[in-house]
């Protein structure tokens, strides 16, 4: 019977070693998954912050567009006023020139 007991001991020893290997492998896989979960959580936090930043940038860009639109309207109005003033100045210059001519004629008589 000694050989049978030796076989059982060898089997038990190998089975225990196999169980420890499976247990170690399972623990390593679980540890790996936990690390992946932690990394995904960090990544999710970064993505959330980036989404917030992009949203703020979009809002800022919309504000800039609104301001540029208002500035364009102001430039159009200002251009119109400057053109009106130029026409008025041309009319005044023509009047001054006409008065000069009249005064010169009166003085030369």
VENNORZI-V305212 format. One record per residue. RES is the residue in one small letter. PHI is phi in whole degrees, 0 to 359 (none if undefined). NEAR is the number of other C-alpha atoms within 8 Angstrom. Layout:
RES,PHI,NEAR
RES,PHI,NEAR
This chain:
x,none,4
x,302,5
x,295,6
x,294,7
x,297,8
x,294,8
x,296,8
x,298,8
x,296,8
x,297,8
x,298,8
x,300,8
x,296,8
x,293,8
x,297,8
x,299,8
x,296,8
x,296,8
x,299,8
x,297,8
x,297,8
x,297,8
x,297,8
x,296,8
x,297,8
x,299,8
x,296,8
x,295,8
x,296,8
x,298,8
x,298,8
x,299,8
x,297,8
x,296,8
x,295,8
x,296,8
x,300,8
x,298,8
x,294,8
x,297,8
x,299,8
x,297,8
x,297,8
x,297,8
x,297,8
x,296,8
x,298,8
x,299,8
x,295,8
x,296,8
x,299,8
x,298,8
x,294,8
x,296,8
x,298,8
x,294,8
x,296,8
x,298,8
x,298,8
x,298,8
x,295,8
x,298,8
x,297,8
x,297,8
x,300,8
x,299,8
x,295,8
x,297,8
x,300,8
x,295,8
x,296,8
x,299,8
x,299,8
x,297,8
x,294,8
x,298,8
x,297,8
x,296,8
x,298,8
x,298,8
x,296,8
x,296,8
x,297,8
x,298,8
x,295,8
x,296,8
x,298,8
x,298,8
x,297,8
x,298,8
x,297,8
x,296,8
x,296,8
x,297,8
x,297,8
x,297,8
x,296,8
x,298,8
x,296,8
x,299,8
x,298,8
x,296,8
x,297,8
x,297,8
x,295,8
x,295,7
x,291,6
x,280,5
x,280,4
